[in-house]
Amino acid sequence: MRGGHFLQSLNDGRSVWLGGEKLSDLPAHPAFKGTLETIKTLFNQLDDPEVRDKIGFQVPGTERYAHSSFLVPYTSEQLAKRSESFAFWSQETHGMMSRLSDYARSMVTGWYAARSELGQLDPHFESKITAYYEKARDQDLFLTTAIIDPQIDRSSSLDDSRIAERFLHVVKETSEGIVVRGAKMIATGAPYTHDFLIFSFLKFKSEERKHAHVLIVPANSPGLHIVCRESFADGREQNHILSSRYDEMDAVLFFDDVLIPWERVLLHGDSEKVLALRANKTANALAFHQNVVRYVAKLEFVTGIAFAIAEAIGANGFLHVQEKLGELLTQISVMKALVIASETQARPDAAGVLVPEISYIDAARNIGTKFYPRAIEIVQQIGGGGFVQAPAGVEDFYGPISKLMHLYFEGASVSAEKKVQLFKLAWDLVGSPLGSRHELYERFYAGDPVRAYANQYLGFDKESLTDPVWRLLMESSKR
Ligand SMILES: Cc1cc2nc3c(=O)[nH]c(=O)nc-3n(C[C@H](O)[C@H](O)[C@H](O)COP(=O)(O)OP(=O)(O)OC[C@H]3O[C@@H](n4cnc5c(N)ncnc54)[C@H](O)[C@@H]3O)c2cc1C
């Protein structure tokens, strides 16, 4: 089964660091065990005739199923199939696992789909991306992205040697490839990915050639160190369901003179070309579409918890609580509407690829940075002190004070034990280290929200809105 194969494949000599220790057996390590079990189960679904059509497609000319994030959509049915696969995995994980690689895989699929356009940037691009796309699709490669440069001094640029030395750059070119040095700030899923999609983030001056690149880097490359944040995994499933299954590890990448073979160097040495690839609408729309479909599942999960809490403590009859629950439903409807709009307004690009309408996706990603923190706030406002009233574990229901536990933790409409379980689940979402990380993630995963909103304004055809205003003023001045 593919899940087992995925776990075995991680024993490939990669250099993963956690709390001063270099890890050798990720699937057995408590920080990764639950998360990797979840991924294993999801990967196995592609071998399950009952569900494989929901998440996969049959690779033309073969019997083999590949994940639908690798499907290039030329028809609305194919676009819907991609969407269905994103929704399925998101619902299976309650929207809590954002980087199951279907996002980064979609980016590769987008580059492949736009290969003839992007091939104009470099004569080798088309053959390289075709070979890589087929390999990733046929070998079920797990992928993630590492884009942002380390947070050293955001007021400085590459003119500052401290920055230039630390941001990822080429130190040598050889017949085998380029040797790179520097760091990347955060890559979610880094310890258990097969490959990283790496591209430079800043707009560089043309003379700053060595910092401009688009690379696909194997996680076990010699000299590459994957440095994990603190683990938020908690193996006590009964008390911390989410933390026991869904801690997607974030890690910093140190490149200590890493050789990137030429076939993995998609672009380098020209910041304008790197920017052109990064701005490619087909690739971005296919990848960001996953983000928004996933987001709907997460909002539905948070809303389900809010409803259950309100009912469990008899707060659902209060007007202001109903107003807040209605606000959560409005969030879901807005997000769903934007997904539907992006899909129904999809248009073919020059190569005939059906590209979701990115303006709706951008709007969803931007508004999502505000929706999730607000949704979490609402859960807290409804649950009140109930989150910390819940005991350390459910074990006391089976111990000497069992009778008192059943008496004093009773809910309005649920048993004491169910109520405690519910509040512990909710705390995992709103108050645990994992929960806090999720709030931070939704604020920042799509980039700096301030600049993302500003970009929506900057890229908009402003005259379409200001012209009618000026026309009205002109008409009224003639009267
Ligand atoms: C949980 C989590 C997971 C992530 N996973 C990934 C991943 O898998 N892959 C990946 O590539 N990235 C990932 N990221 C990184 C994410 O893309 C960045 O956090 C995001 O782009 C914001 O950049 P930053 O964190 O460096 O913030 P900064 O850019 O350092 O911003 C810090 C503050 O300074 C302000 N600021 C900084 N520069 C400017 C400027 N020039 N103009 C105006 N204001 C400015 C910002 O508005 C903000 O308030 C992840 C982030 C989080 C939190």
The ligand as a Gaussian input file, in Angstrom:
#p B3LYP/6-31G(d) Opt

LIG

0 1
 C        2.337000      28.242000      10.683000
 C        3.001000      28.763000       9.435000
 C        3.319000      27.882000       8.413000
 C        3.963000      28.346000       7.253000
 N        4.277000      27.459000       6.256000
 C        4.955000      27.885000       5.170000
 C        5.342000      26.986000       4.128000
 O        5.051000      25.799000       4.171000
 N        6.050000      27.474000       3.092000
 C        6.387000      28.787000       3.005000
 O        7.028000      29.175000       2.042000
 N        6.036000      29.658000       3.959000
 C        5.339000      29.245000       5.031000
 N        4.989000      30.137000       6.013000
 C        5.563000      31.488000       5.950000
 C        4.583000      32.505000       5.527000
 O        4.497000      32.490000       4.141000
 C        5.107000      33.841000       6.084000
 O        4.945000      33.792000       7.479000
 C        4.368000      35.014000       5.509000
 O        4.697000      35.167000       4.155000
 C        4.724000      36.321000       6.229000
 O        6.103000      36.516000       6.213000
 P        6.937000      36.641000       7.561000
 O        6.419000      35.629000       8.518000
 O        8.349000      36.592000       7.189000
 O        6.547000      38.031000       8.141000
 P        7.335000      39.371000       7.895000
 O        7.411000      39.628000       6.433000
 O        8.621000      39.330000       8.613000
 O        6.362000      40.413000       8.553000
 C        6.416000      40.778000       9.945000
 C        5.668000      42.096000      10.092000
 O        6.371000      43.125000       9.393000
 C        5.553000      43.705000       8.374000
 N        6.382000      43.888000       7.180000
 C        7.496000      43.179000       6.850000
 N        8.007000      43.620000       5.703000
 C        7.215000      44.622000       5.283000
 C        7.218000      45.466000       4.140000
 N        8.161000      45.380000       3.210000
 N        6.215000      46.355000       4.007000
 C        5.252000      46.449000       4.941000
 N        5.205000      45.680000       6.051000
 C        6.165000      44.782000       6.217000
 C        4.439000      42.691000       8.122000
 O        3.239000      43.322000       7.666000
 C        4.269000      42.051000       9.497000
 O        3.411000      42.832000      10.280000
 C        4.305000      29.710000       7.142000
 C        3.959000      30.591000       8.174000
 C        3.308000      30.135000       9.299000
 C        2.961000      31.119000      10.378000

